[in-house]
Structures are given as C-alpha cells and as structure tokens.
Amino acid sequence: MAAGPGGAAAASSSSSSVAAAAAGGGAGWRLPGRVLELVFSYLELRELRSCALVCKLWHRVLHGDENSEVWRSLAARCLAEEALRTDILCNVPTYKGKVRAFHHAFSTNDCSRNVYIKKNGFTLHRNPIAQSTDGARTKIGFSEGRHAWEVWWEGPLGTVAVIGIATKRAAMQCQGYVALLGSDDQSWGWNLVDNNLLHNGEVNGSFPQCNNAPKYQVSGAWRWPAGPASLVPHSCLLNGACVPIRASLCHPCRR
C-alpha cells in the first residue's frame, strides 16, 4: 500500500472494496490463486463465506489449505495473542480451525452477570458469588446435525459442575447451588460431579456407565471429552441418551 498522508486512509479502506477489486470487470475469477489468496487475506469471515460461493476456483483457494495466508491473517485479527501462543488451542492444528473455535466459544453477551470471558476469548471465569449458580451459552447454536466439542475445566469442580446444551430460553443464573442445565425442558446437562445426565429436573441415566469414572488431566487442567452430541429436530442426544427438546436451536453451555 502507498505511504504518506494518504497511507492511513488507504490502509483503512473497507474490505468490501477489496472484494470488489478481486472481481473487478468480471475477470476476478481468472486471477492466479496466489493473488486471490493475498486479496482474500484482507476480508472478514462473512465476506469470505460469500466469496467461496462465487466459483470453484475461489472455493478451492479458500478451503484447499486451512493454514493459508487467508486463515492466518484472519486468525491474527480475530484471536487474542494469548489464545495463539498458549495451549488453549493446542488440539486445533490449523488457523481455519482456530478461527472456527473462536466463533463457537462462549459468548460475552449470553451469560450470567456473575461470570465473564477472559481476554483470551475462550476461558469462562465465575466470580465467587455465594448461593448463586451461573452459566454461559456459546455464540452459535445448532438446529440439527452431529457436533462435538471439548471442555477443559481448570481447578476443582465445586458443588455443581454441569456441561450440556440449552435453548435461548433456558436460564443462565439462579439462586442456590443447583444443576442449572437440565433443570427444565429447555436444557440438557451432564453433571461432572456425579456423572448424572439431567433433563427437565430429572436424572435420565449416568455417563460413563462404570464405577470410578476416569478423569483426564492435561497441563494442569481437568479435561473431559464432552461429545459427541447429536441434535435432530425436536430431540437431542448426548452420550447415547435421547429426550425431547421442543426448540429449533440449541447452544453448548457450561454451568
């Protein structure tokens, strides 16, 4: 880009203009893949999604290499430095995967007032408020399909520790220490303390179905493989147990 007085304006020009330049004159699809990759590296995720639908070449450039400059640049803009340099995403090998993980992480705008998301963008922290159960939903929900996610629990579990899925109508805060997820028909939870599977205020079985259920410790953090969870219309399946949920969109949650 040009330097000088106009440099700042040029650098801050909208990414939409960059996208338009790539397709300028109807000849953008004929640009070499390396040139397209360089142009795409300035776009945001929503614009990249649209570009991938233009033609097979653009789709191949965007999705052929998950560690390309496109995804490396987007990861650098979206993710906090801590998330990229620590072991938070150590099991996510590609930049595209890291971007995906960030967009499926806990939401700062959909959680109890007693919790917050740390600057790394992934870690949920609960303030020590007495007689309060607090939770958070992820940014993106699902209405169907088979999905898996991983939860790392740092430190002791406490009185109640539940992970699961919930609709937007499920409460994320209540008084007392209770299994908030699974307490009504809008959520389904797995209590990590006693391994009970919860829904509508009732225990619907246990997982894993063995004595002295194993726990895994990685880098000082307690970690449980929480999936896979399958969501199909009007029902949800978590670790092999199926119960009805009358909703069209569910979010992975943590209590």
C-alpha positions as CSV (number, residue, x, y, z in Angstrom):
1,M,0.0,0.0,0.0
2,A,1.1,3.6,-0.6
3,A,2.8,5.5,2.2
4,G,2.5,9.2,3.1
5,P,-0.5,11.3,4.1
6,G,-3.0,9.1,2.3
7,G,-1.5,5.9,3.7
8,A,-3.8,5.6,6.7
9,A,-6.9,6.1,4.6
10,A,-5.7,3.5,2.1
11,A,-5.0,1.0,4.9
12,S,-8.4,1.6,6.5
13,S,-10.4,1.2,3.3
14,S,-13.3,-1.2,3.6
15,S,-12.7,-4.8,2.9
16,S,-15.8,-4.7,0.7
17,S,-13.8,-2.6,-1.7
18,V,-11.0,-5.2,-1.7
19,A,-13.6,-7.9,-2.5
20,A,-14.9,-5.8,-5.4
21,A,-11.4,-5.3,-6.7
22,A,-10.9,-9.0,-6.8
23,A,-13.9,-9.4,-9.0
24,G,-13.4,-6.2,-11.0
25,G,-14.6,-6.2,-14.6
26,G,-15.9,-9.7,-14.2
27,A,-12.3,-11.0,-14.6
28,G,-11.6,-11.6,-10.9
29,W,-12.2,-15.3,-11.2
30,R,-9.2,-15.5,-13.6
31,L,-6.7,-14.1,-11.2
32,P,-3.9,-16.6,-10.2
33,G,-4.6,-18.4,-6.9
34,R,-1.7,-16.8,-5.1
35,V,-3.1,-13.3,-6.0
36,L,-6.6,-14.3,-4.9
37,E,-5.2,-15.6,-1.6
38,L,-3.5,-12.3,-1.0
39,V,-6.6,-10.3,-1.7
40,F,-8.8,-12.6,0.4
41,S,-6.4,-12.2,3.4
42,Y,-7.9,-8.7,3.9
43,L,-11.5,-9.9,4.1
44,E,-13.6,-10.8,7.1
45,L,-15.3,-14.1,7.7
46,R,-18.7,-13.1,6.4
47,E,-17.2,-11.8,3.1
48,L,-15.1,-14.9,2.8
49,R,-18.2,-17.0,3.0
50,S,-19.7,-15.1,0.1
51,C,-16.5,-15.3,-1.9
52,A,-16.4,-19.1,-1.5
53,L,-19.8,-19.3,-3.4
54,V,-18.6,-17.3,-6.4
55,C,-16.9,-20.2,-8.3
56,K,-14.9,-23.4,-7.9
57,L,-11.6,-21.7,-8.1
58,W,-12.4,-19.2,-5.3
59,H,-13.8,-22.0,-3.2
60,R,-10.7,-24.1,-3.7
61,V,-8.4,-21.2,-2.9
62,L,-10.3,-20.5,0.4
63,H,-10.8,-24.1,1.6
64,G,-7.9,-26.0,-0.1
65,D,-5.4,-25.0,2.6
66,E,-6.6,-24.4,6.1
67,N,-3.2,-22.9,7.0
68,S,-3.1,-20.4,4.1
69,E,-2.4,-16.7,4.4
70,V,-6.1,-16.1,4.3
71,W,-6.8,-18.0,7.5
72,R,-3.5,-17.0,9.2
73,S,-4.4,-13.3,8.7
74,L,-8.0,-13.8,9.9
75,A,-6.8,-15.7,13.0
76,A,-4.4,-12.9,13.8
77,R,-7.2,-10.3,13.6
78,C,-9.9,-12.4,15.5
79,L,-8.0,-14.2,18.2
80,A,-6.1,-12.8,21.2
81,E,-2.4,-13.3,21.2
82,E,-2.7,-15.4,24.3
83,A,-5.0,-17.9,22.5
84,L,-2.5,-18.3,19.7
85,R,0.7,-18.7,21.8
86,T,-0.6,-20.8,24.7
87,D,-2.0,-24.4,24.8
88,I,-5.7,-23.3,24.7
89,L,-5.9,-24.3,21.1
90,C,-3.1,-27.0,21.1
91,N,-5.5,-29.6,19.8
92,V,-6.6,-27.4,16.9
93,P,-3.8,-27.7,14.2
94,T,-5.0,-25.2,11.6
95,Y,-5.6,-21.5,11.5
96,K,-9.0,-22.1,10.0
97,G,-9.8,-24.4,12.8
98,K,-8.7,-21.9,15.4
99,V,-11.0,-19.2,13.8
100,R,-13.9,-21.7,13.9
101,A,-13.2,-22.5,17.5
102,F,-13.3,-18.8,18.4
103,H,-16.7,-18.3,16.7
104,H,-18.0,-21.3,18.7
105,A,-16.6,-20.2,22.0
106,F,-18.6,-18.8,25.0
107,S,-20.5,-15.6,24.4
108,T,-19.7,-12.5,26.4
109,N,-23.3,-11.3,25.8
110,D,-25.1,-14.5,26.7
111,C,-24.0,-15.5,30.2
112,S,-24.8,-14.9,33.8
113,R,-23.9,-11.5,35.2
114,N,-21.6,-13.3,37.7
115,V,-19.3,-14.7,35.0
116,Y,-17.1,-13.2,32.3
117,I,-15.0,-14.4,29.4
118,K,-11.2,-13.8,29.9
119,K,-9.2,-11.8,27.4
120,N,-8.1,-15.0,25.6
121,G,-11.7,-15.3,24.3
122,F,-12.2,-18.9,25.4
123,T,-11.9,-19.2,29.2
124,L,-15.0,-18.6,31.3
125,H,-14.4,-17.3,34.9
126,R,-17.0,-17.2,37.6
127,N,-16.9,-14.6,40.3
128,P,-17.2,-16.1,43.8
129,I,-20.8,-15.1,44.5
130,A,-22.3,-17.1,47.4
131,Q,-25.5,-19.0,46.8
132,S,-25.6,-18.5,43.0
133,T,-25.5,-20.9,40.1
134,D,-24.2,-19.3,36.9
135,G,-23.7,-20.4,33.3
136,A,-23.0,-19.3,29.8
137,R,-24.0,-20.2,26.3
138,T,-21.8,-20.3,23.2
139,K,-22.1,-17.8,20.4
140,I,-23.5,-20.2,17.9
141,G,-26.3,-22.7,18.3
142,F,-27.4,-25.7,16.2
143,S,-30.7,-27.0,15.0
144,E,-29.6,-30.3,13.5
145,G,-26.5,-32.4,12.7
146,R,-23.9,-34.1,14.7
147,H,-21.5,-31.9,16.7
148,A,-18.6,-32.5,19.1
149,W,-16.8,-30.1,21.4
150,E,-14.2,-30.3,24.1
151,V,-14.3,-28.7,27.5
152,W,-11.3,-28.1,29.8
153,W,-12.2,-27.5,33.4
154,E,-9.5,-25.7,35.3
155,G,-9.3,-26.3,39.1
156,P,-11.8,-28.2,41.3
157,L,-15.3,-28.9,40.1
158,G,-17.0,-27.4,43.1
159,T,-20.5,-28.2,44.4
160,V,-22.2,-28.5,40.9
161,A,-20.4,-28.7,37.6
162,V,-22.5,-29.3,34.5
163,I,-22.0,-29.0,30.8
164,G,-24.5,-29.6,28.1
165,I,-26.8,-27.9,25.6
166,A,-29.7,-25.4,26.1
167,T,-32.0,-23.2,24.1
168,K,-32.0,-19.4,24.2
169,R,-35.0,-19.6,26.7
170,A,-33.0,-21.6,29.3
171,A,-32.0,-19.6,32.4
172,M,-28.3,-18.9,32.9
173,Q,-28.5,-17.9,36.5
174,C,-30.5,-18.9,39.6
175,Q,-30.2,-18.7,43.4
176,G,-28.6,-21.6,45.3
177,Y,-26.4,-24.4,44.1
178,V,-28.3,-26.5,41.7
179,A,-27.7,-28.2,38.4
180,L,-29.0,-25.3,36.3
181,L,-28.5,-27.2,33.0
182,G,-31.1,-29.9,32.8
183,S,-33.4,-28.3,35.4
184,D,-36.2,-27.7,32.8
185,D,-37.3,-28.8,29.4
186,Q,-35.1,-26.2,27.7
187,S,-31.8,-27.7,28.6
188,W,-29.9,-31.0,28.9
189,G,-26.9,-31.4,31.2
190,W,-24.2,-33.8,32.2
191,N,-23.2,-33.3,35.9
192,L,-19.5,-34.0,36.1
193,V,-19.6,-34.4,39.9
194,D,-21.8,-37.4,40.0
195,N,-21.9,-38.3,36.2
196,N,-25.7,-37.9,36.1
197,L,-27.5,-37.0,32.8
198,L,-30.1,-34.4,33.5
199,H,-33.2,-33.1,31.7
200,N,-36.5,-31.4,32.9
201,G,-35.3,-31.6,36.5
202,E,-34.9,-35.4,36.4
203,V,-32.0,-37.8,36.2
204,N,-32.1,-39.7,32.9
205,G,-29.2,-42.0,33.5
206,S,-25.5,-41.7,34.0
207,F,-22.4,-41.4,31.9
208,P,-19.9,-43.1,31.8
209,Q,-21.7,-46.2,33.0
210,C,-18.9,-47.5,35.1
211,N,-17.5,-47.2,38.6
212,N,-14.7,-44.8,39.3
213,A,-15.3,-42.9,36.1
214,P,-12.0,-41.7,34.6
215,K,-10.9,-38.1,34.6
216,Y,-8.1,-36.8,32.4
217,Q,-5.5,-34.2,33.5
218,V,-3.7,-32.2,30.8
219,S,-1.3,-29.4,31.6
220,G,-2.8,-28.9,35.0
221,A,-6.3,-28.5,33.7
222,W,-9.1,-31.1,34.2
223,R,-10.4,-32.1,30.9
224,W,-13.4,-34.2,29.8
225,P,-14.3,-35.2,26.2
226,A,-17.9,-33.8,26.2
227,G,-19.1,-35.1,22.9
228,P,-20.2,-36.1,20.5
229,A,-23.7,-34.6,20.9
230,S,-26.2,-35.1,18.2
231,L,-29.1,-32.6,17.6
232,V,-32.0,-33.6,15.5
233,P,-35.3,-31.7,15.1
234,H,-37.3,-31.8,18.4
235,S,-34.8,-34.0,20.2
236,C,-31.3,-34.1,21.4
237,L,-28.8,-36.9,22.0
238,L,-25.9,-36.6,24.4
239,N,-23.7,-39.7,25.1
240,G,-26.4,-42.1,23.9
241,A,-29.5,-40.8,25.8
242,C,-32.3,-39.2,24.0
243,V,-35.0,-36.8,25.4
244,P,-37.4,-34.3,23.7
245,I,-36.5,-30.6,23.5
246,R,-39.2,-28.5,21.9
247,A,-36.9,-25.9,20.2
248,S,-35.2,-25.3,16.9
249,L,-31.8,-24.1,18.1
250,C,-29.5,-25.3,20.9
251,H,-26.3,-24.0,22.3
252,P,-23.5,-25.8,24.0
253,C,-23.4,-24.5,27.6
254,R,-21.4,-24.6,30.8
255,R,-22.8,-24.1,34.3
